[in-house]
Amino acid sequence: MPARRRRRCPVLSSSEECPPRRRQGAHERRPPAGQVESPTVSAAGSTPEQPAAAGTGGTPTRRDLGVEVLLLLGVSLGASAVWALLEITNRLTQNVRLADQQATLNESATPDRPWLDLAYQLAGVGLGVIPALLAVYLLHRTHPPAWRTIGLDRRRPGLDLGGGLALTALIGVPGLGLYLLARALGAAVDVVPAALGEHWWSVPVLVLAALENSLVEEVIVVGYLLVRLEQFGWPPVALVAASALLRGTYHLYQGFGGFVGNLAMGVIFALVFLRFRRVGPLVVAHLLIDVCAFVGYALLGDHLSWL
């Protein structure tokens, strides 16, 4: 038979034995089966803090947030920026001038089967907006409620609508002029905003596509990204530069005109957010600009040879 081991007390040294166990008295009866015993209260009147269970989360560390930002951008607009860099490299290394190349934004998937084409378009819009919802979900862990944090709620409809209209006028007309100038200089491709064909659902789908673009870009590139970078202690100049540079980069597939125009738009939008802490006006402006571009081209493109 093995030798009997001495019982050790975890709070004493390895050479000391634990004191004998106290017998349970009548005043120390255990709770009935199924009833949880209350935690011991310390002399100060508070219960001892219990360690968080593994996997239950807690306050994210700086490293956690950095990984979060990289992963979110990696499955959304950061990935778009990488593809746009490859696309502009491909365009510049072809034997065709940049001005003679074309980029189509909203293209038909199955033109011979309109019903299936509609399903493709709706699935693209529905799945495409998920990264924006993911950004809000992640931001909610540290800045609840996240919709209010980024200013995409209903608290200030006047500012959102009025500011959106003002930004549309400020950016829309100069943006069109910059595109035409870049085309004349050979620094931009021929952008076709819509190529869905003539169907009853074409205009509604283009409006939904514009809504998807506005939500994804403004929620991620402005609301989410600027709030997260502020947590890292970035100064305002760096915040504006990072947001604007990312926006310009994932538009490089349109050529250098698209890059410069969206870079300028990114600077203005980031400054507006830092001033008012709302992406509402930005979403409204982006939506109106894209609706004018998509629907306007679909309805008038054949009659405006300069587009």
C-alpha positions in Angstrom: 0.0 0.0 0.0 1.4 3.5 -0.9 2.3 5.8 1.9 -0.5 8.1 3.0 0.1 11.7 1.6 -0.2 14.7 3.9 -2.9 17.2 3.1 -1.4 20.5 1.9 -2.9 23.9 2.4 -2.5 26.2 -0.7 -2.0 29.4 1.4 0.8 27.9 3.5 4.4 27.0 2.6 5.2 23.6 1.1 6.5 22.3 4.5 3.4 23.2 6.5 0.3 21.2 6.9 -3.2 22.6 6.8 -5.0 23.1 10.1 -7.6 20.4 10.9 -11.0 20.9 9.2 -13.7 22.5 11.3 -16.8 20.4 11.8 -20.0 21.9 10.4 -22.1 23.2 13.2 -25.8 23.5 13.4 -25.6 27.2 12.5 -23.6 26.4 9.4 -26.1 24.2 7.6 -25.7 23.9 3.9 -28.3 25.3 1.5 -31.0 22.9 0.2 -30.2 21.0 -3.0 -30.6 23.1 -6.1 -30.1 26.4 -4.2 -26.9 28.4 -4.9 -25.0 29.5 -1.9 -24.3 33.3 -1.8 -20.7 34.4 -2.2 -18.8 35.3 0.9 -18.9 39.0 1.7 -15.6 40.6 2.7 -15.2 42.9 5.7 -15.5 45.9 3.4 -18.9 44.8 2.3 -18.1 43.7 -1.2 -17.9 40.3 -2.7 -14.5 39.0 -3.9 -13.9 39.6 -7.6 -14.2 36.4 -9.7 -11.9 35.9 -12.7 -13.6 36.1 -16.0 -14.2 32.8 -17.7 -12.2 32.0 -20.7 -13.9 33.1 -23.9 -16.3 35.5 -22.2 -14.6 38.6 -23.6 -14.0 41.8 -21.7 -12.4 45.1 -22.6 -10.5 44.6 -25.9 -6.8 45.4 -25.8 -5.1 47.8 -28.2 -3.7 44.7 -30.0 -7.2 43.2 -30.2 -8.6 46.3 -31.8 -5.7 46.5 -34.3 -6.3 43.0 -35.4 -10.0 43.7 -35.6 -9.5 46.7 -37.9 -7.2 44.8 -40.2 -9.5 41.8 -40.4 -12.6 44.0 -41.1 -10.8 46.0 -43.8 -9.5 42.7 -45.2 -12.9 41.4 -45.9 -14.3 44.7 -47.1 -12.9 47.9 -48.5 -9.3 47.1 -47.7 -9.6 44.1 -50.0 -11.2 46.4 -52.6 -8.1 48.7 -52.4 -5.8 45.8 -53.0 -7.8 44.7 -56.1 -7.9 48.3 -57.3 -4.1 48.5 -57.1 -3.8 45.4 -59.1 -6.3 46.6 -61.6 -4.6 50.0 -62.2 -1.3 48.1 -62.6 -2.9 45.8 -65.2 -4.4 48.8 -67.1 -1.1 50.7 -67.1 0.8 47.8 -68.4 -1.5 47.1 -71.4 -0.8 48.3 -74.9 -4.1 50.3 -74.7 -4.2 53.9 -73.5 -5.9 54.3 -70.1 -8.5 56.7 -71.7 -9.5 54.0 -74.2 -10.3 51.4 -71.5 -13.6 51.0 -69.8 -14.9 50.1 -66.3 -18.5 49.0 -65.8 -20.0 49.4 -62.3 -23.4 47.8 -62.3 -23.3 45.1 -64.9 -25.9 42.4 -65.9 -25.0 38.9 -64.7 -27.4 36.9 -66.9 -28.8 39.2 -69.6 -30.6 36.4 -71.3 -32.5 35.5 -68.1 -33.8 38.7 -66.5 -35.5 36.9 -63.5 -32.2 35.3 -62.6 -30.3 38.5 -63.2 -32.6 40.3 -60.7 -31.9 37.6 -58.1 -28.1 38.1 -58.7 -28.5 41.9 -58.2 -30.5 41.6 -55.1 -28.2 39.0 -53.6 -25.2 41.3 -54.4 -26.8 44.2 -52.6 -27.9 42.1 -49.6 -24.6 40.4 -49.1 -22.6 43.5 -49.9 -24.0 45.5 -47.0 -23.0 42.8 -44.4 -19.5 44.3 -43.8 -21.1 47.6 -42.7 -23.3 45.7 -40.3 -20.3 43.8 -39.0 -18.5 47.1 -38.4 -21.4 48.4 -36.4 -21.5 45.1 -34.4 -17.8 45.3 -33.6 -18.0 48.9 -32.6 -20.9 48.2 -30.3 -18.7 46.2 -28.1 -16.8 49.3 -27.0 -19.0 52.2 -27.9 -22.7 51.2 -27.4 -25.0 52.1 -28.9 -22.9 52.0 -32.1 -25.5 53.6 -34.3 -25.6 56.6 -32.1 -21.8 56.7 -31.8 -21.3 57.1 -35.5 -24.4 59.2 -36.0 -26.6 57.0 -38.1 -29.7 57.3 -36.0 -32.8 59.5 -36.1 -31.8 62.2 -33.6 -30.9 64.9 -36.1 -32.8 64.4 -39.4 -32.6 68.1 -40.3 -28.8 68.0 -40.1 -28.6 64.7 -42.0 -30.8 65.8 -44.9 -29.7 69.4 -45.1 -26.1 68.5 -44.7 -26.4 65.7 -47.3 -27.9 68.1 -49.8 -25.2 70.7 -49.2 -22.5 68.0 -49.6 -24.1 66.7 -52.8 -23.9 70.2 -54.4 -20.3 70.7 -53.1 -19.0 67.4 -54.4 -21.3 66.2 -57.1 -20.9 69.0 -59.8 -17.1 69.5 -59.2 -16.7 65.7 -59.2 -18.3 65.4 -62.6 -16.1 68.2 -63.9 -13.0 66.5 -62.6 -14.0 63.3 -64.3 -14.4 65.0 -67.6 -11.1 66.8 -67.2 -9.3 63.5 -66.3 -10.9 61.9 -69.4 -9.6 64.7 -71.6 -6.1 64.3 -70.1 -6.2 60.6 -70.6 -5.9 59.9 -66.9 -9.2 58.2 -66.4 -11.0 55.2 -68.0 -14.5 55.4 -69.5 -16.7 54.7 -66.5 -20.1 53.1 -67.3 -22.2 53.5 -64.2 -25.0 51.2 -65.3 -25.4 48.3 -67.7 -28.4 46.3 -66.5 -30.5 46.6 -69.6 -34.1 47.9 -69.8 -36.2 46.0 -67.2 -38.9 47.1 -64.8 -36.5 46.5 -62.0 -33.4 48.2 -63.3 -34.0 51.6 -61.6 -35.0 50.2 -58.2 -31.9 47.9 -58.3 -29.7 50.9 -59.1 -31.1 52.8 -56.2 -30.5 49.9 -53.9 -26.9 49.6 -55.2 -26.4 53.3 -54.5 -27.7 52.7 -51.0 -25.4 49.8 -50.5 -22.4 51.8 -51.6 -23.2 54.7 -49.3 -23.8 52.6 -46.2 -20.7 50.4 -46.7 -18.3 53.2 -47.5 -19.4 55.8 -44.9 -20.0 53.4 -42.1 -16.7 51.6 -42.5 -14.3 54.2 -43.9 -15.5 57.1 -41.9 -17.6 56.1 -38.8 -15.9 52.9 -37.8 -12.4 53.6 -38.9 -12.1 57.1 -37.4 -13.5 56.0 -34.1 -11.1 53.1 -33.9 -8.1 55.1 -34.9 -9.0 57.7 -32.3 -8.8 55.0 -29.7 -5.2 54.4 -30.9 -4.4 58.1 -30.2 -4.0 59.2 -33.9 -4.1 63.0 -34.4 -6.9 64.5 -36.6 -4.6 65.0 -39.5 -3.7 61.4 -39.6 -7.3 60.3 -39.2 -8.4 62.4 -42.2 -5.4 61.2 -44.3 -6.0 57.5 -43.6 -9.7 57.6 -44.4 -9.3 59.7 -47.5 -6.3 57.7 -48.8 -8.2 54.4 -48.4 -11.2 55.9 -50.2 -9.1 57.1 -53.1 -7.2 53.8 -53.4 -10.2 51.5 -53.8 -11.4 53.8 -56.6 -8.1 53.5 -58.6 -9.7 51.0 -60.9 -11.3 54.1 -62.5 -7.9 55.6 -63.2 -6.2 58.5 -61.6 -9.2 60.8 -62.0 -11.2 58.5 -59.8 -8.4 58.4 -57.2 -8.0 62.2 -57.0 -11.8 62.9 -56.9 -12.5 60.4 -54.2 -9.4 61.5 -52.2 -10.8 65.0 -52.1 -14.2 63.6 -51.2 -12.7 61.6 -48.4 -11.0 64.6 -46.9 -14.2 66.6 -46.8 -16.3 63.7 -45.5 -13.8 62.9 -42.7 -13.7 66.6 -41.6 -17.5 66.7 -41.5 -17.6 63.6 -39.3 -15.0 65.0 -36.9 -17.0 68.2 -36.6 -20.5 66.8 -36.2 -19.8 63.1 -35.3 -22.4 61.9 -37.7 -22.2 59.8 -40.9 -25.9 60.6 -41.6 -25.1 63.6 -43.9 -22.4 61.6 -45.6 -24.7 58.6 -46.3 -27.3 61.0 -47.7 -24.8 62.8 -50.0 -23.2 59.6 -51.2 -26.6 58.1 -51.9 -27.8 61.1 -53.9 -24.5 61.3 -55.9 -24.6 57.6 -56.8 -28.3 57.7 -57.6 -27.8 60.6 -60.0 -24.8 58.8 -61.6 -26.4 55.3 -61.9 -30.0 56.2 -62.7 -29.0 59.3 -64.7 -26.7 57.3 -66.9 -29.3 54.5 -67.4 -31.9 56.9 -68.5 -29.8 59.5 -70.4 -26.6 57.8 -71.3 -27.6 57.2 -74.9 -28.5 60.9 -75.3 -25.4 62.4 -73.8 -22.4 61.6 -75.9 -20.0 63.5 -73.6 -20.6 61.1 -70.7 
